[in-house]
């Protein structure tokens, strides 16, 4: 299909698309030609065809279409199914809504159709994506995250259910782990009801040498309403990232459960140091983008230390760590009036400073050398 469209062999593309219903081949060929000739569509290369995921018995493929005036390509989506006789066949093609005007108007049926044959609407295999289904929406959401576009991702979530910390943490993990979608079975829809869907997103990191996943809970208020992400299950991907983070020089996962409740973003420090880790820059960029978009928003930064040293020394060190984060945000254009800092010393450890037998616990202490960022909005 991709090769035929790219070489303007519309007749062959129409036959391939209509293999399950040859009577539509001519209409499909005309539609493809219409897209290229009149809408100036440039079809992506054959190697740009992507597997989006699985839903029920269908496998969805995506072919990028470049339109004049669009920075990002739109996508022609094809649902293919196994067929005992033909191997694979296309069950449906979905045009992006930007190309809705390319759809031909169905011809009116004859006044008195014969019992033997009632004409079908032309190009019945094709529909227009007025509202993305769960798989298409999940694909768009994950692609935004893989571009580390936190602002765009926020528009797709229900912020009363998905905290900014959780969304920011996923962006940070994607950036630091250099994750990408798995080429095989990247998205799997496990539950697909008209208003509720569960999707498993499978990703991989060549730098970490691992494959992992996370879960999306999607909801919408009606079949004609847009989807929203209502939940993110990050336990698998955060666990995998934490286990491999040493390869990147980043001690632990960027989101933690605070001992006093709730979640916060965490930035870690070397022993007895208050300088920001180089990889903290991306975390701060995401936080800064939030604050700069609304000057009324505030955040709190709390510095922490391990149990080595005196109480007064650790209070001072924890304050210095919080101030280092504040300076990092200021360098990104955040107003100092939006940030409140504090130093808590050893008061809220995330890990044990000593093992059960009383000996030193270096790994536990490393979790305590941190600054936590609380987004108060």
VEXDREN-2710 file (C-alpha; in Angstrom, 1 decimal):
% VEXDREN-2710
k/r/px/py/pz
1/UNK/0.0/0.0/0.0
2/UNK/2.6/2.5/1.1
3/UNK/4.8/1.8/-2.0
4/UNK/1.9/2.0/-4.3
5/UNK/0.7/5.4/-2.9
6/UNK/4.2/6.8/-2.9
7/UNK/4.7/5.9/-6.6
8/UNK/1.2/7.2/-7.5
9/UNK/0.0/3.7/-8.5
10/UNK/-3.5/4.5/-7.3
11/UNK/-5.1/1.6/-9.2
12/UNK/-3.0/-1.0/-7.4
13/UNK/-3.4/0.8/-4.0
14/UNK/-7.2/0.7/-4.5
15/UNK/-7.0/-3.1/-5.3
16/UNK/-4.9/-3.7/-2.2
17/UNK/-7.2/-1.7/0.0
18/UNK/-10.3/-3.4/-1.3
19/UNK/-9.1/-7.0/-1.4
20/UNK/-11.9/-7.9/1.0
21/UNK/-14.4/-6.1/-1.2
22/UNK/-13.2/-5.8/-4.8
23/UNK/-16.2/-3.7/-5.8
24/UNK/-14.8/-0.8/-3.9
25/UNK/-11.4/-0.8/-5.6
26/UNK/-12.2/1.9/-8.2
27/UNK/-13.7/4.2/-5.6
28/UNK/-10.7/3.8/-3.4
29/UNK/-8.3/4.4/-6.2
30/UNK/-10.1/7.6/-7.0
31/UNK/-10.1/8.7/-3.4
32/UNK/-6.3/8.2/-3.1
33/UNK/-5.7/10.1/-6.4
34/UNK/-8.0/12.9/-5.1
35/UNK/-5.9/13.2/-1.9
36/UNK/-2.6/13.5/-3.8
37/UNK/-3.8/15.7/-6.7
38/UNK/-6.2/18.0/-5.0
39/UNK/-5.1/18.1/-1.4
40/UNK/-1.4/18.0/-2.2
41/UNK/-0.8/15.1/0.2
42/UNK/2.7/13.7/0.2
43/UNK/2.7/10.1/1.3
44/UNK/5.4/9.0/3.8
45/UNK/8.0/6.4/2.9
46/UNK/7.4/2.7/3.2
47/UNK/9.8/2.5/6.2
48/UNK/7.7/5.1/8.0
49/UNK/4.7/2.8/8.3
50/UNK/4.2/2.1/12.0
51/UNK/2.4/-0.5/14.0
52/UNK/0.2/1.4/16.5
53/UNK/-1.2/-1.6/18.4
54/UNK/-3.9/-4.2/18.8
55/UNK/-7.6/-3.9/19.6
56/UNK/-9.8/-7.0/19.6
57/UNK/-8.9/-9.0/16.5
58/UNK/-7.5/-6.0/14.6
59/UNK/-4.0/-4.8/14.1
60/UNK/-3.7/-1.1/13.4
61/UNK/-1.1/0.4/11.1
62/UNK/-0.3/4.0/10.5
63/UNK/1.0/5.7/7.3
64/UNK/2.1/9.3/7.7
65/UNK/0.6/11.9/5.3
66/UNK/2.3/15.3/5.0
67/UNK/0.0/18.2/4.4
68/UNK/0.9/21.7/3.3
69/UNK/1.0/24.1/6.3
70/UNK/1.2/21.3/8.9
71/UNK/4.4/20.9/11.0
72/UNK/3.6/17.3/12.0
73/UNK/2.3/14.7/9.6
74/UNK/-1.3/13.4/9.9
75/UNK/-1.9/9.7/9.7
76/UNK/-3.9/7.4/7.5
77/UNK/-4.8/4.4/9.8
78/UNK/-5.5/0.9/8.6
79/UNK/-7.1/-1.8/10.6
80/UNK/-6.0/-5.2/9.2
81/UNK/-7.2/-8.6/10.2
82/UNK/-6.1/-12.1/9.5
83/UNK/-8.0/-14.0/6.8
84/UNK/-7.6/-17.7/6.2
85/UNK/-7.9/-17.3/2.5
86/UNK/-6.0/-14.0/1.9
87/UNK/-3.6/-13.8/4.7
88/UNK/-4.3/-10.2/5.7
89/UNK/-7.1/-7.9/4.6
90/UNK/-8.0/-4.3/5.4
91/UNK/-11.1/-4.1/7.5
92/UNK/-11.2/-0.3/7.7
93/UNK/-9.3/2.8/6.7
94/UNK/-9.5/5.9/8.8
95/UNK/-8.7/9.3/7.3
96/UNK/-7.6/12.1/9.6
97/UNK/-10.2/14.8/10.2
98/UNK/-8.0/17.3/8.3
99/UNK/-8.9/15.3/5.1
100/UNK/-12.6/14.9/5.8
101/UNK/-13.5/17.0/2.7
102/UNK/-11.8/14.4/0.5
103/UNK/-14.6/11.9/1.2
104/UNK/-17.0/11.6/-1.7
105/UNK/-20.7/12.1/-1.0
106/UNK/-22.6/8.8/-1.2
107/UNK/-24.8/8.5/-4.2
108/UNK/-28.5/8.2/-3.6
109/UNK/-29.9/4.7/-4.1
110/UNK/-32.4/4.0/-6.9
111/UNK/-36.0/4.8/-6.2
112/UNK/-36.9/1.1/-6.4
113/UNK/-33.9/-1.1/-5.7
114/UNK/-34.1/-4.6/-6.8
115/UNK/-34.3/-7.3/-4.2
116/UNK/-31.2/-8.9/-5.6
117/UNK/-28.9/-5.8/-5.1
118/UNK/-29.1/-2.6/-3.2
119/UNK/-26.2/-0.2/-4.0
120/UNK/-23.9/0.4/-1.1
121/UNK/-22.4/3.8/-0.3
122/UNK/-19.1/4.2/-2.1
123/UNK/-15.9/3.7/-0.2
124/UNK/-17.7/2.0/2.7
125/UNK/-14.3/0.8/4.0
126/UNK/-13.3/4.4/4.7
127/UNK/-14.3/6.5/7.7
128/UNK/-13.2/9.9/9.0
129/UNK/-11.6/10.2/12.4
130/UNK/-14.0/12.8/13.9
131/UNK/-13.3/11.5/17.4
132/UNK/-10.3/9.2/17.9
133/UNK/-11.0/5.8/19.3
134/UNK/-9.2/4.6/22.4
135/UNK/-6.2/3.1/20.5
136/UNK/-5.7/6.3/18.4
137/UNK/-6.0/8.5/21.4
138/UNK/-3.6/6.4/23.4
139/UNK/-1.1/6.5/20.6
140/UNK/-1.3/10.3/20.3
141/UNK/-0.9/10.7/24.1
142/UNK/2.2/8.5/24.2
143/UNK/3.8/10.2/21.2
144/UNK/3.4/13.6/22.9
145/UNK/5.1/12.2/26.0
146/UNK/7.9/10.7/23.9
147/UNK/8.5/14.2/22.5
148/UNK/8.7/15.3/26.2
149/UNK/5.9/17.9/25.5
150/UNK/4.5/18.2/29.0
151/UNK/2.2/21.1/28.1
152/UNK/0.5/19.2/25.3
153/UNK/0.2/16.0/27.5
154/UNK/-1.6/18.0/30.2
155/UNK/-4.4/18.9/27.7
156/UNK/-5.1/15.1/27.3
157/UNK/-5.5/14.2/31.0
158/UNK/-8.1/14.8/33.7
159/UNK/-6.0/16.8/36.1
160/UNK/-8.4/16.0/39.0
161/UNK/-7.2/12.3/38.6
162/UNK/-3.7/12.6/37.1
163/UNK/-1.4/14.8/39.1
164/UNK/1.1/17.1/37.5
165/UNK/3.8/15.3/39.4
166/UNK/2.9/11.9/37.9
167/UNK/2.7/13.3/34.4
168/UNK/6.0/15.2/34.8
169/UNK/7.7/12.1/36.2
170/UNK/6.7/10.1/33.1
171/UNK/8.1/12.8/30.8
172/UNK/11.3/12.8/32.9
173/UNK/11.7/9.0/32.8
174/UNK/11.2/9.0/29.0
175/UNK/13.8/11.7/28.6
176/UNK/16.4/10.2/30.9
177/UNK/15.8/6.6/29.8
178/UNK/15.6/7.5/26.1
179/UNK/12.5/5.3/25.7
180/UNK/10.7/4.6/22.5
181/UNK/7.7/2.6/21.5
182/UNK/8.3/-1.1/21.0
183/UNK/8.1/-1.8/17.2
184/UNK/6.0/-4.9/17.9
185/UNK/2.7/-4.7/19.9
186/UNK/3.4/-1.1/21.2
187/UNK/-0.1/-0.6/22.4
188/UNK/-2.6/-3.2/23.5
189/UNK/-6.2/-2.3/24.3
190/UNK/-7.3/-4.8/27.1
191/UNK/-10.7/-3.2/27.8
192/UNK/-12.6/-1.3/25.1
193/UNK/-16.1/-0.1/26.1
194/UNK/-17.8/2.9/24.5
195/UNK/-16.9/5.1/27.5
196/UNK/-14.0/3.3/29.3
197/UNK/-10.8/1.7/28.0
198/UNK/-7.6/0.3/29.4
199/UNK/-4.5/0.3/27.4
200/UNK/-1.0/-1.2/28.0
201/UNK/1.8/0.9/26.4
202/UNK/5.0/-1.1/25.8
203/UNK/8.3/0.8/25.5
204/UNK/12.0/0.0/25.3
205/UNK/15.3/1.7/25.9
206/UNK/18.4/0.7/24.1
207/UNK/20.6/2.7/26.5
208/UNK/19.2/0.8/29.5
209/UNK/18.9/-2.5/27.6
210/UNK/15.3/-3.1/28.8
211/UNK/11.7/-3.3/27.8
212/UNK/8.9/-2.2/30.1
213/UNK/5.4/-0.9/30.1
214/UNK/2.9/1.3/31.8
215/UNK/-0.9/1.4/31.9
216/UNK/-3.4/4.0/30.7
217/UNK/-7.0/4.3/32.0
218/UNK/-9.2/6.2/29.5
219/UNK/-12.7/7.6/29.9
220/UNK/-15.1/9.8/28.1
221/UNK/-18.6/11.0/28.8
222/UNK/-20.1/9.8/25.6
223/UNK/-19.3/8.2/22.2
224/UNK/-19.2/11.7/20.6
225/UNK/-17.0/13.1/23.3
226/UNK/-13.1/13.2/23.4
227/UNK/-11.2/10.7/25.6
228/UNK/-9.2/11.8/28.6
229/UNK/-6.5/9.9/30.6
230/UNK/-8.0/9.3/34.0
231/UNK/-5.2/7.1/35.4
232/UNK/-1.6/6.3/34.9
233/UNK/-0.2/3.0/36.3
234/UNK/3.6/3.6/36.4
235/UNK/4.7/0.9/38.8
236/UNK/6.3/-1.3/36.1
237/UNK/8.1/1.4/34.2
238/UNK/9.3/3.2/37.4
239/UNK/10.5/0.0/38.9
240/UNK/12.4/-0.9/35.7
241/UNK/13.9/2.5/35.5
242/UNK/15.0/2.6/39.1
243/UNK/16.7/-0.8/38.7
244/UNK/18.7/0.4/35.7
245/UNK/19.1/4.1/36.6
246/UNK/22.7/3.6/37.9
247/UNK/23.7/3.2/34.2
248/UNK/22.7/6.8/33.7
249/UNK/24.3/8.1/36.9
250/UNK/20.8/8.9/38.3
251/UNK/20.2/7.3/41.6
252/UNK/16.4/6.7/41.7
253/UNK/13.1/7.3/40.1
254/UNK/12.1/11.0/39.8
255/UNK/8.8/10.7/41.6
256/UNK/8.5/9.5/45.2
257/UNK/5.8/9.1/47.9
258/UNK/6.5/11.7/50.5
259/UNK/6.6/10.3/54.1
260/UNK/3.9/12.8/55.0
261/UNK/1.6/11.8/52.2
262/UNK/1.2/12.6/48.5
263/UNK/3.7/12.5/45.7
264/UNK/6.5/14.8/44.8
265/UNK/9.3/15.1/42.2
266/UNK/12.7/14.2/43.6
267/UNK/16.2/15.4/42.6
268/UNK/19.1/13.6/44.1
269/UNK/22.5/14.8/45.3
270/UNK/26.0/13.4/45.8
271/UNK/27.2/12.8/49.3
272/UNK/27.8/16.1/51.2
273/UNK/27.2/18.1/48.1
274/UNK/24.5/20.7/47.1
275/UNK/25.3/21.1/43.4
276/UNK/22.5/19.9/41.0
277/UNK/23.1/16.7/39.1
278/UNK/23.5/17.5/35.4
279/UNK/20.5/15.4/34.5
280/UNK/18.3/17.5/36.8
281/UNK/18.1/20.1/34.1
282/UNK/15.3/18.3/32.2
283/UNK/13.3/17.9/35.4
284/UNK/13.6/21.6/36.1
285/UNK/12.7/22.6/32.5
286/UNK/9.4/20.7/32.9
287/UNK/8.7/22.4/36.2
288/UNK/9.7/25.8/34.9
289/UNK/7.3/25.4/31.9
290/UNK/4.4/24.9/34.4
291/UNK/5.2/27.9/36.5
292/UNK/5.9/30.3/33.6
293/UNK/2.6/29.5/32.0
294/UNK/0.8/30.8/35.1
295/UNK/2.5/33.3/37.4
296/UNK/-0.1/32.7/40.1
297/UNK/1.2/29.1/40.6
298/UNK/3.5/28.3/43.5
299/UNK/5.8/25.4/44.4
300/UNK/7.6/24.3/47.5
301/UNK/11.0/22.8/47.6
302/UNK/12.2/20.9/50.6
303/UNK/15.8/19.8/51.0
304/UNK/16.8/16.6/52.8
305/UNK/20.0/14.8/53.9
306/UNK/21.1/11.5/55.1
307/UNK/22.0/10.9/58.8
308/UNK/25.7/11.5/58.5
309/UNK/26.9/14.7/60.3
310/UNK/25.5/16.9/63.0
311/UNK/21.9/18.2/63.1
312/UNK/22.9/21.8/62.5
313/UNK/25.2/20.8/59.6
314/UNK/22.5/18.7/57.9
315/UNK/19.9/21.5/58.3
316/UNK/22.2/23.9/56.5
317/UNK/23.0/21.4/53.8
318/UNK/19.4/20.6/53.2
319/UNK/18.6/24.3/52.9
320/UNK/21.5/24.7/50.4
321/UNK/20.1/21.8/48.3
322/UNK/16.7/23.5/48.2
323/UNK/18.2/26.8/47.2
324/UNK/20.2/25.1/44.5
325/UNK/17.0/23.9/42.9
326/UNK/15.5/27.4/43.3
327/UNK/18.5/28.9/41.5
328/UNK/18.2/26.3/38.7
329/UNK/14.5/27.3/38.2
330/UNK/15.4/31.0/38.3
331/UNK/18.0/30.4/35.5
332/UNK/15.1/29.1/33.4
333/UNK/13.0/32.3/33.9
334/UNK/10.9/31.4/37.0
335/UNK/10.2/34.2/39.3
336/UNK/11.6/33.8/42.8
337/UNK/8.2/34.9/44.3
338/UNK/6.7/31.6/43.0
339/UNK/9.1/29.4/45.1
340/UNK/9.2/28.7/48.8
341/UNK/12.2/26.7/50.1
342/UNK/12.9/24.9/53.4
343/UNK/15.5/22.6/54.8
344/UNK/14.4/19.6/56.8
345/UNK/17.7/17.9/57.4
346/UNK/17.2/14.2/58.4
347/UNK/13.6/14.5/59.5
348/UNK/11.9/12.7/56.6
349/UNK/14.0/9.8/55.3
350/UNK/12.9/7.8/52.3
351/UNK/15.3/5.0/53.1
352/UNK/17.0/3.6/56.2
353/UNK/20.3/5.2/57.2
354/UNK/21.3/2.0/58.9
355/UNK/20.7/-1.7/58.4
356/UNK/18.9/-3.9/60.9
357/UNK/22.2/-4.9/62.5
358/UNK/23.2/-1.3/63.1
359/UNK/25.8/-1.1/60.3
360/UNK/25.8/1.7/57.7
361/UNK/23.3/1.5/54.8
362/UNK/24.8/3.4/51.8
363/UNK/22.0/2.6/49.5
364/UNK/19.3/3.8/51.9
365/UNK/21.2/6.9/52.7
366/UNK/21.5/7.8/49.0
367/UNK/17.7/8.0/48.7
368/UNK/17.7/10.6/51.5
369/UNK/20.1/13.0/49.8
370/UNK/17.5/14.8/47.8
371/UNK/15.3/17.8/47.3
372/UNK/11.5/17.3/46.8
373/UNK/9.4/19.6/44.6
374/UNK/5.8/20.0/45.5
375/UNK/3.5/21.5/42.8
376/UNK/0.8/23.4/44.7
377/UNK/-1.9/23.5/41.9
END
